Amino acid sequence: MKSLFKPIMERVKVFLSRLSFRTGVIILALCIPCYVLSFAQMLLPISAAAKSVLWFVLFGMAKTTQYAGLAIIGVEGWRRVKGWFRRRRD
């Protein structure tokens, strides 16, 4: 089973490594509206089952965009993002 997923994961890594830092930051920023929507939908006047499905989908999208953005920007990119926020705060 492990040998089945290894080539797939390698192709995903190669694909993500070709994307730019800016793309990674944009995808990482997309997780914020997904998180907000995943919890804001609780205020809608719909059934509990529909709320559960919406939460599952939106929270899953938030996590997916979060991890994909982090994978694209990498460790050095994350240091750049943190440095930008530190400089802006000072």
PyMOL Python script that loads the backbone (N, CA, C, O; Angstrom):
from pymol import cmd

cmd.read_pdbstr("""\
ATOM      1  N   MET A   1       0.832  -1.190   0.000  1.00  0.00           N
ATOM      2  CA  MET A   1       0.000   0.000   0.000  1.00  0.00           C
ATOM      3  C   MET A   1       0.877   1.254   0.000  1.00  0.00           C
ATOM      4  O   MET A   1       0.584   2.233  -0.686  1.00  0.00           O
ATOM      5  N   LYS A   2       1.960   1.202   0.786  1.00  0.00           N
ATOM      6  CA  LYS A   2       2.846   2.356   0.870  1.00  0.00           C
ATOM      7  C   LYS A   2       3.498   2.647  -0.482  1.00  0.00           C
ATOM      8  O   LYS A   2       3.677   3.807  -0.853  1.00  0.00           O
ATOM      9  N   SER A   3       3.848   1.597  -1.208  1.00  0.00           N
ATOM     10  CA  SER A   3       4.481   1.794  -2.510  1.00  0.00           C
ATOM     11  C   SER A   3       3.509   2.393  -3.530  1.00  0.00           C
ATOM     12  O   SER A   3       3.934   2.986  -4.521  1.00  0.00           O
ATOM     13  N   LEU A   4       2.220   2.237  -3.287  1.00  0.00           N
ATOM     14  CA  LEU A   4       1.218   2.808  -4.181  1.00  0.00           C
ATOM     15  C   LEU A   4       1.162   4.332  -4.051  1.00  0.00           C
ATOM     16  O   LEU A   4       1.026   5.036  -5.052  1.00  0.00           O
ATOM     17  N   PHE A   5       1.264   4.836  -2.830  1.00  0.00           N
ATOM     18  CA  PHE A   5       1.131   6.271  -2.593  1.00  0.00           C
ATOM     19  C   PHE A   5       2.426   7.051  -2.762  1.00  0.00           C
ATOM     20  O   PHE A   5       2.389   8.268  -2.947  1.00  0.00           O
ATOM     21  N   LYS A   6       3.556   6.386  -2.703  1.00  0.00           N
ATOM     22  CA  LYS A   6       4.838   7.089  -2.803  1.00  0.00           C
ATOM     23  C   LYS A   6       4.990   7.856  -4.120  1.00  0.00           C
ATOM     24  O   LYS A   6       5.356   9.031  -4.081  1.00  0.00           O
ATOM     25  N   PRO A   7       4.727   7.248  -5.287  1.00  0.00           N
ATOM     26  CA  PRO A   7       4.843   8.028  -6.534  1.00  0.00           C
ATOM     27  C   PRO A   7       3.839   9.175  -6.615  1.00  0.00           C
ATOM     28  O   PRO A   7       4.134  10.228  -7.180  1.00  0.00           O
ATOM     29  N   ILE A   8       2.661   8.965  -6.050  1.00  0.00           N
ATOM     30  CA  ILE A   8       1.657  10.029  -6.066  1.00  0.00           C
ATOM     31  C   ILE A   8       2.135  11.207  -5.237  1.00  0.00           C
ATOM     32  O   ILE A   8       2.018  12.357  -5.663  1.00  0.00           O
ATOM     33  N   MET A   9       2.671  10.931  -4.060  1.00  0.00           N
ATOM     34  CA  MET A   9       3.166  12.001  -3.189  1.00  0.00           C
ATOM     35  C   MET A   9       4.350  12.730  -3.829  1.00  0.00           C
ATOM     36  O   MET A   9       4.480  13.944  -3.673  1.00  0.00           O
ATOM     37  N   GLU A  10       5.199  12.018  -4.533  1.00  0.00           N
ATOM     38  CA  GLU A  10       6.318  12.655  -5.222  1.00  0.00           C
ATOM     39  C   GLU A  10       5.831  13.612  -6.300  1.00  0.00           C
ATOM     40  O   GLU A  10       6.370  14.710  -6.448  1.00  0.00           O
ATOM     41  N   ARG A  11       4.802  13.195  -7.062  1.00  0.00           N
ATOM     42  CA  ARG A  11       4.252  14.075  -8.090  1.00  0.00           C
ATOM     43  C   ARG A  11       3.607  15.318  -7.480  1.00  0.00           C
ATOM     44  O   ARG A  11       3.711  16.410  -8.037  1.00  0.00           O
ATOM     45  N   VAL A  12       2.943  15.153  -6.336  1.00  0.00           N
ATOM     46  CA  VAL A  12       2.333  16.295  -5.656  1.00  0.00           C
ATOM     47  C   VAL A  12       3.412  17.260  -5.185  1.00  0.00           C
ATOM     48  O   VAL A  12       3.260  18.473  -5.331  1.00  0.00           O
ATOM     49  N   LYS A  13       4.508  16.738  -4.618  1.00  0.00           N
ATOM     50  CA  LYS A  13       5.608  17.596  -4.157  1.00  0.00           C
ATOM     51  C   LYS A  13       6.220  18.382  -5.309  1.00  0.00           C
ATOM     52  O   LYS A  13       6.500  19.574  -5.176  1.00  0.00           O
ATOM     53  N   VAL A  14       6.425  17.717  -6.431  1.00  0.00           N
ATOM     54  CA  VAL A  14       7.004  18.395  -7.600  1.00  0.00           C
ATOM     55  C   VAL A  14       6.066  19.485  -8.097  1.00  0.00           C
ATOM     56  O   VAL A  14       6.507  20.585  -8.431  1.00  0.00           O
ATOM     57  N   PHE A  15       4.761  19.179  -8.147  1.00  0.00           N
ATOM     58  CA  PHE A  15       3.784  20.167  -8.599  1.00  0.00           C
ATOM     59  C   PHE A  15       3.765  21.380  -7.674  1.00  0.00           C
ATOM     60  O   PHE A  15       3.776  22.516  -8.149  1.00  0.00           O
ATOM     61  N   LEU A  16       3.738  21.156  -6.360  1.00  0.00           N
ATOM     62  CA  LEU A  16       3.693  22.268  -5.412  1.00  0.00           C
ATOM     63  C   LEU A  16       4.987  23.075  -5.421  1.00  0.00           C
ATOM     64  O   LEU A  16       4.960  24.286  -5.202  1.00  0.00           O
ATOM     65  N   SER A  17       6.109  22.424  -5.670  1.00  0.00           N
ATOM     66  CA  SER A  17       7.380  23.149  -5.673  1.00  0.00           C
ATOM     67  C   SER A  17       7.489  24.105  -6.865  1.00  0.00           C
ATOM     68  O   SER A  17       8.269  25.056  -6.821  1.00  0.00           O
ATOM     69  N   ARG A  18       6.721  23.864  -7.919  1.00  0.00           N
ATOM     70  CA  ARG A  18       6.757  24.752  -9.086  1.00  0.00           C
ATOM     71  C   ARG A  18       5.943  26.026  -8.889  1.00  0.00           C
ATOM     72  O   ARG A  18       6.087  26.977  -9.658  1.00  0.00           O
ATOM     73  N   LEU A  19       5.087  26.053  -7.865  1.00  0.00           N
ATOM     74  CA  LEU A  19       4.256  27.231  -7.629  1.00  0.00           C
ATOM     75  C   LEU A  19       5.059  28.308  -6.902  1.00  0.00           C
ATOM     76  O   LEU A  19       5.990  27.994  -6.160  1.00  0.00           O
ATOM     77  N   SER A  20       4.703  29.566  -7.113  1.00  0.00           N
ATOM     78  CA  SER A  20       5.473  30.675  -6.568  1.00  0.00           C
ATOM     79  C   SER A  20       5.110  30.963  -5.113  1.00  0.00           C
ATOM     80  O   SER A  20       4.097  30.493  -4.594  1.00  0.00           O
ATOM     81  N   PHE A  21       5.969  31.747  -4.480  1.00  0.00           N
ATOM     82  CA  PHE A  21       5.738  32.170  -3.101  1.00  0.00           C
ATOM     83  C   PHE A  21       4.435  32.952  -2.991  1.00  0.00           C
ATOM     84  O   PHE A  21       3.667  32.771  -2.045  1.00  0.00           O
ATOM     85  N   ARG A  22       4.196  33.818  -3.962  1.00  0.00           N
ATOM     86  CA  ARG A  22       2.979  34.634  -3.946  1.00  0.00           C
ATOM     87  C   ARG A  22       1.728  33.758  -4.010  1.00  0.00           C
ATOM     88  O   ARG A  22       0.746  34.019  -3.315  1.00  0.00           O
ATOM     89  N   THR A  23       1.766  32.731  -4.837  1.00  0.00           N
ATOM     90  CA  THR A  23       0.645  31.801  -4.920  1.00  0.00           C
ATOM     91  C   THR A  23       0.411  31.123  -3.584  1.00  0.00           C
ATOM     92  O   THR A  23      -0.733  30.950  -3.162  1.00  0.00           O
ATOM     93  N   GLY A  24       1.491  30.738  -2.915  1.00  0.00           N
ATOM     94  CA  GLY A  24       1.377  30.115  -1.601  1.00  0.00           C
ATOM     95  C   GLY A  24       0.744  31.027  -0.574  1.00  0.00           C
ATOM     96  O   GLY A  24      -0.074  30.590   0.235  1.00  0.00           O
ATOM     97  N   VAL A  25       1.122  32.296  -0.605  1.00  0.00           N
ATOM     98  CA  VAL A  25       0.550  33.258   0.343  1.00  0.00           C
ATOM     99  C   VAL A  25      -0.937  33.473   0.055  1.00  0.00           C
ATOM    100  O   VAL A  25      -1.739  33.578   0.984  1.00  0.00           O
ATOM    101  N   ILE A  26      -1.304  33.538  -1.209  1.00  0.00           N
ATOM    102  CA  ILE A  26      -2.713  33.711  -1.568  1.00  0.00           C
ATOM    103  C   ILE A  26      -3.532  32.511  -1.112  1.00  0.00           C
ATOM    104  O   ILE A  26      -4.611  32.679  -0.542  1.00  0.00           O
ATOM    105  N   ILE A  27      -3.036  31.312  -1.355  1.00  0.00           N
ATOM    106  CA  ILE A  27      -3.750  30.110  -0.927  1.00  0.00           C
ATOM    107  C   ILE A  27      -3.822  30.049   0.596  1.00  0.00           C
ATOM    108  O   ILE A  27      -4.846  29.653   1.153  1.00  0.00           O
ATOM    109  N   LEU A  28      -2.752  30.436   1.264  1.00  0.00           N
ATOM    110  CA  LEU A  28      -2.754  30.457   2.725  1.00  0.00           C
ATOM    111  C   LEU A  28      -3.761  31.468   3.251  1.00  0.00           C
ATOM    112  O   LEU A  28      -4.405  31.219   4.270  1.00  0.00           O
ATOM    113  N   ALA A  29      -3.908  32.596   2.582  1.00  0.00           N
ATOM    114  CA  ALA A  29      -4.873  33.602   3.007  1.00  0.00           C
ATOM    115  C   ALA A  29      -6.314  33.142   2.764  1.00  0.00           C
ATOM    116  O   ALA A  29      -7.228  33.594   3.453  1.00  0.00           O
ATOM    117  N   LEU A  30      -6.522  32.261   1.804  1.00  0.00           N
ATOM    118  CA  LEU A  30      -7.861  31.743   1.538  1.00  0.00           C
ATOM    119  C   LEU A  30      -8.401  30.882   2.677  1.00  0.00           C
ATOM    120  O   LEU A  30      -9.609  30.665   2.767  1.00  0.00           O
ATOM    121  N   CYS A  31      -7.526  30.394   3.538  1.00  0.00           N
ATOM    122  CA  CYS A  31      -8.016  29.566   4.638  1.00  0.00           C
ATOM    123  C   CYS A  31      -8.781  30.406   5.663  1.00  0.00           C
ATOM    124  O   CYS A  31      -9.633  29.872   6.374  1.00  0.00           O
ATOM    125  N   ILE A  32      -8.499  31.695   5.754  1.00  0.00           N
ATOM    126  CA  ILE A  32      -9.177  32.547   6.735  1.00  0.00           C
ATOM    127  C   ILE A  32     -10.682  32.658   6.444  1.00  0.00           C
ATOM    128  O   ILE A  32     -11.486  32.433   7.349  1.00  0.00           O
ATOM    129  N   PRO A  33     -11.091  33.000   5.200  1.00  0.00           N
ATOM    130  CA  PRO A  33     -12.538  33.028   4.946  1.00  0.00           C
ATOM    131  C   PRO A  33     -13.204  31.666   5.118  1.00  0.00           C
ATOM    132  O   PRO A  33     -14.361  31.588   5.530  1.00  0.00           O
ATOM    133  N   CYS A  34     -12.480  30.598   4.805  1.00  0.00           N
ATOM    134  CA  CYS A  34     -13.067  29.261   4.982  1.00  0.00           C
ATOM    135  C   CYS A  34     -13.316  28.966   6.454  1.00  0.00           C
ATOM    136  O   CYS A  34     -14.353  28.406   6.808  1.00  0.00           O
ATOM    137  N   TYR A  35     -12.370  29.341   7.314  1.00  0.00           N
ATOM    138  CA  TYR A  35     -12.577  29.154   8.750  1.00  0.00           C
ATOM    139  C   TYR A  35     -13.756  29.993   9.241  1.00  0.00           C
ATOM    140  O   TYR A  35     -14.591  29.511  10.007  1.00  0.00           O
ATOM    141  N   VAL A  36     -13.820  31.226   8.806  1.00  0.00           N
ATOM    142  CA  VAL A  36     -14.913  32.108   9.230  1.00  0.00           C
ATOM    143  C   VAL A  36     -16.250  31.545   8.776  1.00  0.00           C
ATOM    144  O   VAL A  36     -17.197  31.484   9.560  1.00  0.00           O
ATOM    145  N   LEU A  37     -16.335  31.135   7.522  1.00  0.00           N
ATOM    146  CA  LEU A  37     -17.590  30.582   7.002  1.00  0.00           C
ATOM    147  C   LEU A  37     -17.965  29.270   7.680  1.00  0.00           C
ATOM    148  O   LEU A  37     -19.146  28.986   7.876  1.00  0.00           O
ATOM    149  N   SER A  38     -16.958  28.467   8.039  1.00  0.00           N
ATOM    150  CA  SER A  38     -17.277  27.175   8.652  1.00  0.00           C
ATOM    151  C   SER A  38     -17.972  27.341   9.996  1.00  0.00           C
ATOM    152  O   SER A  38     -18.789  26.505  10.381  1.00  0.00           O
ATOM    153  N   PHE A  39     -17.653  28.415  10.711  1.00  0.00           N
ATOM    154  CA  PHE A  39     -18.309  28.633  11.988  1.00  0.00           C
ATOM    155  C   PHE A  39     -19.489  29.595  11.874  1.00  0.00           C
ATOM    156  O   PHE A  39     -20.426  29.501  12.668  1.00  0.00           O
ATOM    157  N   ALA A  40     -19.473  30.505  10.924  1.00  0.00           N
ATOM    158  CA  ALA A  40     -20.577  31.450  10.749  1.00  0.00           C
ATOM    159  C   ALA A  40     -21.839  30.750  10.241  1.00  0.00           C
ATOM    160  O   ALA A  40     -22.947  31.227  10.487  1.00  0.00           O
ATOM    161  N   GLN A  41     -21.689  29.655   9.552  1.00  0.00           N
ATOM    162  CA  GLN A  41     -22.861  28.949   9.035  1.00  0.00           C
ATOM    163  C   GLN A  41     -23.715  28.375  10.158  1.00  0.00           C
ATOM    164  O   GLN A  41     -24.864  28.000   9.926  1.00  0.00           O
ATOM    165  N   MET A  42     -23.173  28.301  11.370  1.00  0.00           N
ATOM    166  CA  MET A  42     -23.962  27.823  12.515  1.00  0.00           C
ATOM    167  C   MET A  42     -25.136  28.764  12.818  1.00  0.00           C
ATOM    168  O   MET A  42     -26.111  28.358  13.452  1.00  0.00           O
ATOM    169  N   LEU A  43     -25.040  30.007  12.369  1.00  0.00           N
ATOM    170  CA  LEU A  43     -26.094  30.986  12.614  1.00  0.00           C
ATOM    171  C   LEU A  43     -27.246  30.885  11.613  1.00  0.00           C
ATOM    172  O   LEU A  43     -28.283  31.523  11.795  1.00  0.00           O
ATOM    173  N   LEU A  44     -27.068  30.100  10.576  1.00  0.00           N
ATOM    174  CA  LEU A  44     -28.113  29.962   9.560  1.00  0.00           C
ATOM    175  C   LEU A  44     -29.298  29.154  10.101  1.00  0.00           C
ATOM    176  O   LEU A  44     -29.111  28.216  10.877  1.00  0.00           O
ATOM    177  N   PRO A  45     -30.513  29.520   9.690  1.00  0.00           N
ATOM    178  CA  PRO A  45     -31.700  28.788  10.155  1.00  0.00           C
ATOM    179  C   PRO A  45     -31.982  27.540   9.299  1.00  0.00           C
ATOM    180  O   PRO A  45     -32.999  27.470   8.610  1.00  0.00           O
ATOM    181  N   ILE A  46     -31.081  26.573   9.353  1.00  0.00           N
ATOM    182  CA  ILE A  46     -31.246  25.331   8.596  1.00  0.00           C
ATOM    183  C   ILE A  46     -31.125  24.151   9.557  1.00  0.00           C
ATOM    184  O   ILE A  46     -30.812  24.332  10.734  1.00  0.00           O
ATOM    185  N   SER A  47     -31.372  22.963   9.058  1.00  0.00           N
ATOM    186  CA  SER A  47     -31.355  21.776   9.913  1.00  0.00           C
ATOM    187  C   SER A  47     -29.939  21.475  10.418  1.00  0.00           C
ATOM    188  O   SER A  47     -28.943  21.933   9.858  1.00  0.00           O
ATOM    189  N   ALA A  48     -29.893  20.702  11.478  1.00  0.00           N
ATOM    190  CA  ALA A  48     -28.601  20.327  12.064  1.00  0.00           C
ATOM    191  C   ALA A  48     -27.784  19.471  11.104  1.00  0.00           C
ATOM    192  O   ALA A  48     -26.557  19.564  11.076  1.00  0.00           O
ATOM    193  N   ALA A  49     -28.453  18.645  10.325  1.00  0.00           N
ATOM    194  CA  ALA A  49     -27.738  17.808   9.353  1.00  0.00           C
ATOM    195  C   ALA A  49     -27.086  18.675   8.272  1.00  0.00           C
ATOM    196  O   ALA A  49     -25.942  18.435   7.888  1.00  0.00           O
ATOM    197  N   ALA A  50     -27.796  19.656   7.796  1.00  0.00           N
ATOM    198  CA  ALA A  50     -27.230  20.553   6.776  1.00  0.00           C
ATOM    199  C   ALA A  50     -26.074  21.359   7.351  1.00  0.00           C
ATOM    200  O   ALA A  50     -25.070  21.583   6.675  1.00  0.00           O
ATOM    201  N   LYS A  51     -26.218  21.794   8.602  1.00  0.00           N
ATOM    202  CA  LYS A  51     -25.128  22.528   9.253  1.00  0.00           C
ATOM    203  C   LYS A  51     -23.895  21.651   9.397  1.00  0.00           C
ATOM    204  O   LYS A  51     -22.771  22.117   9.207  1.00  0.00           O
ATOM    205  N   SER A  52     -24.100  20.386   9.730  1.00  0.00           N
ATOM    206  CA  SER A  52     -22.975  19.465   9.874  1.00  0.00           C
ATOM    207  C   SER A  52     -22.247  19.260   8.551  1.00  0.00           C
ATOM    208  O   SER A  52     -21.017  19.244   8.503  1.00  0.00           O
ATOM    209  N   VAL A  53     -23.013  19.105   7.491  1.00  0.00           N
ATOM    210  CA  VAL A  53     -22.402  18.916   6.174  1.00  0.00           C
ATOM    211  C   VAL A  53     -21.643  20.173   5.759  1.00  0.00           C
ATOM    212  O   VAL A  53     -20.514  20.087   5.277  1.00  0.00           O
ATOM    213  N   LEU A  54     -22.256  21.334   5.943  1.00  0.00           N
ATOM    214  CA  LEU A  54     -21.581  22.584   5.606  1.00  0.00           C
ATOM    215  C   LEU A  54     -20.305  22.762   6.417  1.00  0.00           C
ATOM    216  O   LEU A  54     -19.273  23.162   5.877  1.00  0.00           O
ATOM    217  N   TRP A  55     -20.373  22.465   7.713  1.00  0.00           N
ATOM    218  CA  TRP A  55     -19.183  22.608   8.557  1.00  0.00           C
ATOM    219  C   TRP A  55     -18.089  21.669   8.087  1.00  0.00           C
ATOM    220  O   TRP A  55     -16.927  22.065   7.997  1.00  0.00           O
ATOM    221  N   PHE A  56     -18.450  20.425   7.785  1.00  0.00           N
ATOM    222  CA  PHE A  56     -17.475  19.439   7.332  1.00  0.00           C
ATOM    223  C   PHE A  56     -16.781  19.905   6.054  1.00  0.00           C
ATOM    224  O   PHE A  56     -15.558  19.822   5.945  1.00  0.00           O
ATOM    225  N   VAL A  57     -17.552  20.390   5.098  1.00  0.00           N
ATOM    226  CA  VAL A  57     -16.992  20.825   3.810  1.00  0.00           C
ATOM    227  C   VAL A  57     -16.137  22.077   3.988  1.00  0.00           C
ATOM    228  O   VAL A  57     -15.007  22.126   3.502  1.00  0.00           O
ATOM    229  N   LEU A  58     -16.660  23.081   4.676  1.00  0.00           N
ATOM    230  CA  LEU A  58     -15.928  24.342   4.819  1.00  0.00           C
ATOM    231  C   LEU A  58     -14.683  24.188   5.690  1.00  0.00           C
ATOM    232  O   LEU A  58     -13.636  24.758   5.380  1.00  0.00           O
ATOM    233  N   PHE A  59     -14.787  23.427   6.769  1.00  0.00           N
ATOM    234  CA  PHE A  59     -13.619  23.217   7.623  1.00  0.00           C
ATOM    235  C   PHE A  59     -12.562  22.393   6.890  1.00  0.00           C
ATOM    236  O   PHE A  59     -11.363  22.623   7.046  1.00  0.00           O
ATOM    237  N   GLY A  60     -13.020  21.437   6.093  1.00  0.00           N
ATOM    238  CA  GLY A  60     -12.084  20.669   5.276  1.00  0.00           C
ATOM    239  C   GLY A  60     -11.377  21.532   4.248  1.00  0.00           C
ATOM    240  O   GLY A  60     -10.180  21.366   4.009  1.00  0.00           O
ATOM    241  N   MET A  61     -12.113  22.454   3.636  1.00  0.00           N
ATOM    242  CA  MET A  61     -11.490  23.384   2.688  1.00  0.00           C
ATOM    243  C   MET A  61     -10.480  24.281   3.395  1.00  0.00           C
ATOM    244  O   MET A  61      -9.420  24.582   2.846  1.00  0.00           O
ATOM    245  N   ALA A  62     -10.811  24.710   4.623  1.00  0.00           N
ATOM    246  CA  ALA A  62      -9.898  25.572   5.372  1.00  0.00           C
ATOM    247  C   ALA A  62      -8.595  24.839   5.668  1.00  0.00           C
ATOM    248  O   ALA A  62      -7.512  25.393   5.476  1.00  0.00           O
ATOM    249  N   LYS A  63      -8.693  23.609   6.129  1.00  0.00           N
ATOM    250  CA  LYS A  63      -7.488  22.832   6.430  1.00  0.00           C
ATOM    251  C   LYS A  63      -6.690  22.532   5.166  1.00  0.00           C
ATOM    252  O   LYS A  63      -5.460  22.587   5.172  1.00  0.00           O
ATOM    253  N   THR A  64      -7.392  22.215   4.089  1.00  0.00           N
ATOM    254  CA  THR A  64      -6.702  21.917   2.835  1.00  0.00           C
ATOM    255  C   THR A  64      -5.941  23.128   2.330  1.00  0.00           C
ATOM    256  O   THR A  64      -4.779  23.006   1.941  1.00  0.00           O
ATOM    257  N   THR A  65      -6.572  24.296   2.329  1.00  0.00           N
ATOM    258  CA  THR A  65      -5.872  25.496   1.866  1.00  0.00           C
ATOM    259  C   THR A  65      -4.742  25.873   2.812  1.00  0.00           C
ATOM    260  O   THR A  65      -3.702  26.360   2.369  1.00  0.00           O
ATOM    261  N   GLN A  66      -4.931  25.654   4.105  1.00  0.00           N
ATOM    262  CA  GLN A  66      -3.875  25.970   5.065  1.00  0.00           C
ATOM    263  C   GLN A  66      -2.636  25.121   4.795  1.00  0.00           C
ATOM    264  O   GLN A  66      -1.532  25.652   4.670  1.00  0.00           O
ATOM    265  N   TYR A  67      -2.815  23.813   4.706  1.00  0.00           N
ATOM    266  CA  TYR A  67      -1.667  22.933   4.511  1.00  0.00           C
ATOM    267  C   TYR A  67      -1.063  23.063   3.115  1.00  0.00           C
ATOM    268  O   TYR A  67       0.153  22.956   2.959  1.00  0.00           O
ATOM    269  N   ALA A  68      -1.885  23.291   2.112  1.00  0.00           N
ATOM    270  CA  ALA A  68      -1.351  23.484   0.758  1.00  0.00           C
ATOM    271  C   ALA A  68      -0.540  24.772   0.693  1.00  0.00           C
ATOM    272  O   ALA A  68       0.534  24.799   0.093  1.00  0.00           O
ATOM    273  N   GLY A  69      -1.048  25.844   1.308  1.00  0.00           N
ATOM    274  CA  GLY A  69      -0.298  27.101   1.323  1.00  0.00           C
ATOM    275  C   GLY A  69       1.024  26.966   2.048  1.00  0.00           C
ATOM    276  O   GLY A  69       2.045  27.479   1.589  1.00  0.00           O
ATOM    277  N   LEU A  70       1.012  26.278   3.177  1.00  0.00           N
ATOM    278  CA  LEU A  70       2.259  26.072   3.917  1.00  0.00           C
ATOM    279  C   LEU A  70       3.233  25.202   3.135  1.00  0.00           C
ATOM    280  O   LEU A  70       4.442  25.432   3.177  1.00  0.00           O
ATOM    281  N   ALA A  71       2.722  24.215   2.429  1.00  0.00           N
ATOM    282  CA  ALA A  71       3.589  23.360   1.622  1.00  0.00           C
ATOM    283  C   ALA A  71       4.204  24.139   0.464  1.00  0.00           C
ATOM    284  O   ALA A  71       5.352  23.895   0.094  1.00  0.00           O
ATOM    285  N   ILE A  72       3.463  25.058  -0.100  1.00  0.00           N
ATOM    286  CA  ILE A  72       3.978  25.836  -1.234  1.00  0.00           C
ATOM    287  C   ILE A  72       5.043  26.825  -0.775  1.00  0.00           C
ATOM    288  O   ILE A  72       6.101  26.917  -1.398  1.00  0.00           O
ATOM    289  N   ILE A  73       4.787  27.560   0.293  1.00  0.00           N
ATOM    290  CA  ILE A  73       5.763  28.575   0.692  1.00  0.00           C
ATOM    291  C   ILE A  73       6.969  27.965   1.397  1.00  0.00           C
ATOM    292  O   ILE A  73       8.061  28.530   1.334  1.00  0.00           O
ATOM    293  N   GLY A  74       6.800  26.837   2.062  1.00  0.00           N
ATOM    294  CA  GLY A  74       7.928  26.163   2.697  1.00  0.00           C
ATOM    295  C   GLY A  74       8.432  26.889   3.934  1.00  0.00           C
ATOM    296  O   GLY A  74       7.833  27.861   4.394  1.00  0.00           O
ATOM    297  N   VAL A  75       9.538  26.399   4.457  1.00  0.00           N
ATOM    298  CA  VAL A  75      10.100  26.935   5.702  1.00  0.00           C
ATOM    299  C   VAL A  75      10.639  28.346   5.497  1.00  0.00           C
ATOM    300  O   VAL A  75      10.378  29.237   6.305  1.00  0.00           O
ATOM    301  N   GLU A  76      11.378  28.547   4.432  1.00  0.00           N
ATOM    302  CA  GLU A  76      11.948  29.884   4.192  1.00  0.00           C
ATOM    303  C   GLU A  76      10.858  30.905   3.908  1.00  0.00           C
ATOM    304  O   GLU A  76      10.945  32.051   4.348  1.00  0.00           O
ATOM    305  N   GLY A  77       9.857  30.501   3.190  1.00  0.00           N
ATOM    306  CA  GLY A  77       8.741  31.406   2.925  1.00  0.00           C
ATOM    307  C   GLY A  77       7.984  31.757   4.188  1.00  0.00           C
ATOM    308  O   GLY A  77       7.548  32.896   4.356  1.00  0.00           O
ATOM    309  N   TRP A  78       7.821  30.784   5.083  1.00  0.00           N
ATOM    310  CA  TRP A  78       7.141  31.047   6.348  1.00  0.00           C
ATOM    311  C   TRP A  78       7.934  32.055   7.173  1.00  0.00           C
ATOM    312  O   TRP A  78       7.352  32.909   7.840  1.00  0.00           O
ATOM    313  N   ARG A  79       9.250  31.958   7.129  1.00  0.00           N
ATOM    314  CA  ARG A  79      10.092  32.954   7.825  1.00  0.00           C
ATOM    315  C   ARG A  79       9.896  34.338   7.217  1.00  0.00           C
ATOM    316  O   ARG A  79       9.876  35.336   7.938  1.00  0.00           O
ATOM    317  N   ARG A  80       9.750  34.403   5.896  1.00  0.00           N
ATOM    318  CA  ARG A  80       9.498  35.688   5.242  1.00  0.00           C
ATOM    319  C   ARG A  80       8.172  36.278   5.678  1.00  0.00           C
ATOM    320  O   ARG A  80       8.085  37.478   5.942  1.00  0.00           O
ATOM    321  N   VAL A  81       7.133  35.452   5.759  1.00  0.00           N
ATOM    322  CA  VAL A  81       5.813  35.929   6.175  1.00  0.00           C
ATOM    323  C   VAL A  81       5.860  36.427   7.617  1.00  0.00           C
ATOM    324  O   VAL A  81       5.335  37.499   7.917  1.00  0.00           O
ATOM    325  N   LYS A  82       6.476  35.668   8.500  1.00  0.00           N
ATOM    326  CA  LYS A  82       6.583  36.081   9.904  1.00  0.00           C
ATOM    327  C   LYS A  82       7.389  37.369  10.030  1.00  0.00           C
ATOM    328  O   LYS A  82       7.039  38.239  10.827  1.00  0.00           O
ATOM    329  N   GLY A  83       8.461  37.502   9.254  1.00  0.00           N
ATOM    330  CA  GLY A  83       9.262  38.717   9.276  1.00  0.00           C
ATOM    331  C   GLY A  83       8.479  39.927   8.801  1.00  0.00           C
ATOM    332  O   GLY A  83       8.649  41.029   9.322  1.00  0.00           O
ATOM    333  N   TRP A  84       7.617  39.719   7.805  1.00  0.00           N
ATOM    334  CA  TRP A  84       6.795  40.815   7.305  1.00  0.00           C
ATOM    335  C   TRP A  84       5.856  41.313   8.391  1.00  0.00           C
ATOM    336  O   TRP A  84       5.689  42.521   8.558  1.00  0.00           O
ATOM    337  N   PHE A  85       5.235  40.390   9.140  1.00  0.00           N
ATOM    338  CA  PHE A  85       4.336  40.795  10.218  1.00  0.00           C
ATOM    339  C   PHE A  85       5.106  41.472  11.351  1.00  0.00           C
ATOM    340  O   PHE A  85       4.595  42.412  11.961  1.00  0.00           O
ATOM    341  N   ARG A  86       6.301  41.021  11.638  1.00  0.00           N
ATOM    342  CA  ARG A  86       7.112  41.646  12.694  1.00  0.00           C
ATOM    343  C   ARG A  86       7.520  43.066  12.306  1.00  0.00           C
ATOM    344  O   ARG A  86       7.439  43.985  13.121  1.00  0.00           O
ATOM    345  N   ARG A  87       7.952  43.240  11.077  1.00  0.00           N
ATOM    346  CA  ARG A  87       8.349  44.582  10.620  1.00  0.00           C
ATOM    347  C   ARG A  87       7.161  45.518  10.624  1.00  0.00           C
ATOM    348  O   ARG A  87       7.282  46.691  10.976  1.00  0.00           O
ATOM    349  N   ARG A  88       6.031  45.005  10.239  1.00  0.00           N
ATOM    350  CA  ARG A  88       4.817  45.825  10.176  1.00  0.00           C
ATOM    351  C   ARG A  88       4.362  46.262  11.569  1.00  0.00           C
ATOM    352  O   ARG A  88       3.853  47.370  11.742  1.00  0.00           O
ATOM    353  N   ARG A  89       4.544  45.399  12.547  1.00  0.00           N
ATOM    354  CA  ARG A  89       4.133  45.694  13.921  1.00  0.00           C
ATOM    355  C   ARG A  89       5.046  46.753  14.545  1.00  0.00           C
ATOM    356  O   ARG A  89       4.583  47.570  15.341  1.00  0.00           O
ATOM    357  N   ASP A  90       6.313  46.751  14.202  1.00  0.00           N
ATOM    358  CA  ASP A  90       7.289  47.700  14.801  1.00  0.00           C
ATOM    359  C   ASP A  90       7.179  49.095  14.255  1.00  0.00           C
ATOM    360  O   ASP A  90       7.930  49.980  14.667  1.00  0.00           O
TER     361      ASP A  90
END
""", "prot")
cmd.dss("prot")
cmd.show_as("cartoon", "prot")
cmd.util.cbc("prot")
cmd.orient("prot")
